[in-house]
């Protein structure tokens, strides 16, 4: 495990490199894209575990915090999704440089999966494989789900406070998120770019959503051959666990991803 | 204003602990000031819920303080410990490792430990054992209930119609609480490992006594709207330990409307302002010589560790359980 900073002086990004622990005939590398907002903090542990599992199977893995999130520079209020897509590209370039490879696997969870899909759809030659783990398929649907998750969490942690009071103060999910960023998220539409996904794409779902029927149809119509939408029964690491489940890892989903990338 | 500097280090034997260091702008550092060391909340990594510790670290560094946020072994990005120490002993040893590193690499001999929930518990448990600790900022630490707390709790429940229905039928928590707590307020037979457990109360009394002995300045911030419902007024920390003279060292604050995690931005802004004010105005003692009291701490911790397995502490799993 090697923590590091990369990016530019204006946009300094924090990342952790888990170097390959096993030798493989060909160097392999993967970039992990975190979720957003309250989902980020809870997903961190599962994605660290995924990273180490892949490192044990011969991958150099880089996971990183987007600008204005986690340990990276910047404030939440400055964030736009076009900047986060640039951050993913910077992470890909950094990892290619470190690993001396021409292409990487791109793995994303929730909003991170949506951003990874958008990068992969931009015809980059250096995305060899794409893993979309419970992606935000439709922006408005994702904002709605985040609102529900946040409301449940806020109500669980307070005896009488709801989210309405905070919303009136101009914050979302307890974070100083700008209206511009919310508009960016609302514009996400993976179905419209499903035909541009790489042929080597794994799409996992642990939680059914109304958008899944159209998403499945779009993936099956992929010009390079149908891409399946796999359902996996597992916990949702991006939401806060209760005392009974705290510390549990989504082993089925992680096992499927590692098995698919490194059979 | 010049920007603060942020760097990350791997610390300790095997470079296993990941520590993010936020430094004041060049030339703006308060060299004689204590370093602020922020501890994990449960198994949440050093960034904190709603990024609260990154924001706090930047605000403190902008005012001239060096701030370290690190992950305990097995949490966040730090490697899991390879020894056989219990979860609690491992965390306490990790604090020692960080303070050793600060002293060896930068010459800092004074630190303030700051944590929320289990982080607060780790801070106060460690505070009495190391002469380098001059302050402990305790955000919603584990705190035993008092008679006044129970009174508040019951009055709160009385305002809820559903509580009345349960009370009348003799089936609800209110009825049980009245029966058990008011009629037998000192029974000491609370749920194992809960703040009501007499063994835990005595352990906490012991650690606060050790912190007093070490002349550690204390900040206690309790919340009133928390799901854990373990505090209901500002002075509860004083009333919980009536035999201890905490007052000269303690600044006590109470956030009646805040949840346990300070999820709302306005609560975090108020919290940060209080923490900064405490750090800038409290009378932190000078560095003093003396060895880290590892042996006494180990004895104390192993005493409470006998309860391991029975205890579930507000998600923090301080005394028992596996951290990973």
Interface residues (C-beta under 8 A of the other chain):
Chain A: X1 X2 X3 X4 X5 X12 X14 X16 X38 X41 X42 X44 X45 X48 X69 X70 X71 X73 X76 X153 X154 X156 X157 X158 X159 X160 X161 X165 X166 X169 X171 X173 X174 X175 X176 X243 X246 X247
Chain B: X6 X7 X8 X9 X10 X18 X20 X42 X43 X44 X45 X46 X47 X48 X49 X50 X51 X54 X76 X77 X79 X156 X225 X226 X227 X229 X257 X258 X259 X260 X261 X263 X264 X265 X266 X312 X315 X317 X321 X322 X323 X324
